[in-house]
């Protein structure tokens, strides 16, 4: 499972993937029919299912759980983590309806923190007239992930570097 031509992204030999459970339920008294869930994700992800037909969903039952696996392509630089799940169905009066749910995949799926990289081919400099917030505050979500040691965030001064699954490095 480590074919060099394999387009699936890996970090330390492990396939970078995340399985999300979509819970589908009806709040109301009447069942809905022709329930279809469609997922739209950034092009850097291979999605196990992009369209799921559920048929009929009845109220007061256990939620239908749809497991959807997102894998990262190693040849596409990920530009976003936002996923949209759109569910369409027909009401008991045969009227078409839609429900949209947006969610975000974890950053750790597409990149990992690395020691600061100080050399770069391209640089952008931002100047501001106020004291900027610290990197620990700006990137608190990334630094608080379970696999990142607290000492890593404490050692940040003015540089934070990540390495994407594709191998590209970025420094802020």
Residue pairs with C-beta under 8 A, 6 or more apart in sequence:
1 15
2 10
2 13
6 74
7 73
7 74
7 75
8 15
8 16
8 17
8 46
8 71
8 72
8 73
8 74
9 15
9 16
9 71
9 72
9 73
9 74
9 110
9 165
9 166
10 16
10 74
10 165
11 112
11 165
15 71
16 71
16 72
16 109
16 110
16 165
17 69
17 70
17 71
17 72
17 109
18 69
18 70
18 105
18 106
18 109
19 67
19 68
19 69
19 70
20 67
20 68
20 69
20 70
20 83
20 103
20 105
21 65
21 66
21 67
21 68
22 37
22 65
22 66
22 67
22 68
22 85
22 101
23 63
23 64
23 65
24 35
24 37
24 54
24 57
24 63
24 64
24 65
24 66
24 87
25 57
25 59
25 61
25 63
25 64
26 32
26 57
26 58
26 59
26 61
27 59
28 59
29 59
30 59
30 91
30 92
31 56
31 57
31 58
31 59
31 92
32 56
32 57
32 89
32 90
32 91
32 92
32 97
33 55
33 56
33 89
33 90
34 53
34 55
34 56
34 88
34 89
34 90
35 53
35 54
35 55
35 56
35 57
35 87
35 88
35 89
36 51
36 52
36 53
36 54
36 87
36 88
36 89
37 51
37 52
37 54
37 66
37 85
37 86
37 87
38 50
38 51
38 52
38 85
38 86
38 87
38 88
39 47
39 49
39 50
39 51
39 68
39 83
39 84
39 85
39 86
40 50
40 83
40 84
40 86
41 47
41 70
41 83
41 84
41 105
42 78
42 79
42 80
42 81
42 82
42 83
43 73
43 76
44 72
44 73
44 76
44 77
44 78
44 79
44 110
45 70
45 71
45 72
45 73
45 78
45 105
46 70
46 71
46 72
46 73
47 68
47 69
47 70
48 67
48 68
48 69
48 70
48 71
49 66
49 68
52 66
52 68
54 64
54 66
57 64
57 89
70 83
70 105
70 109
72 78
72 109
72 110
72 165
73 166
74 165
74 166
74 167
75 166
76 166
77 164
77 166
77 168
78 110
78 111
78 164
78 165
78 166
81 104
81 105
81 106
81 107
81 109
81 110
82 102
82 103
82 104
83 102
83 103
83 104
83 105
84 100
84 101
84 102
85 100
85 101
85 102
85 103
86 98
86 99
86 100
86 101
87 98
87 99
87 100
87 101
88 96
88 97
88 98
89 96
89 97
89 98
90 96
90 97
91 97
106 145
107 141
107 142
107 145
108 142
108 145
108 147
110 164
110 165
111 162
111 163
111 164
111 165
111 170
112 162
112 163
113 142
113 143
113 148
113 152
113 160
113 161
113 162
114 161
114 162
114 163
114 169
115 161
116 159
116 160
116 161
116 171
117 159
117 161
117 169
117 171
118 159
118 171
120 171
134 156
135 156
135 157
135 158
135 159
135 160
135 172
136 143
136 153
136 154
136 156
138 172
139 160
139 172
142 148
142 162
143 152
143 153
143 156
144 153
159 171
159 172
160 171
160 172
161 169
161 170
161 171
161 172
162 169
162 170
163 169
164 170
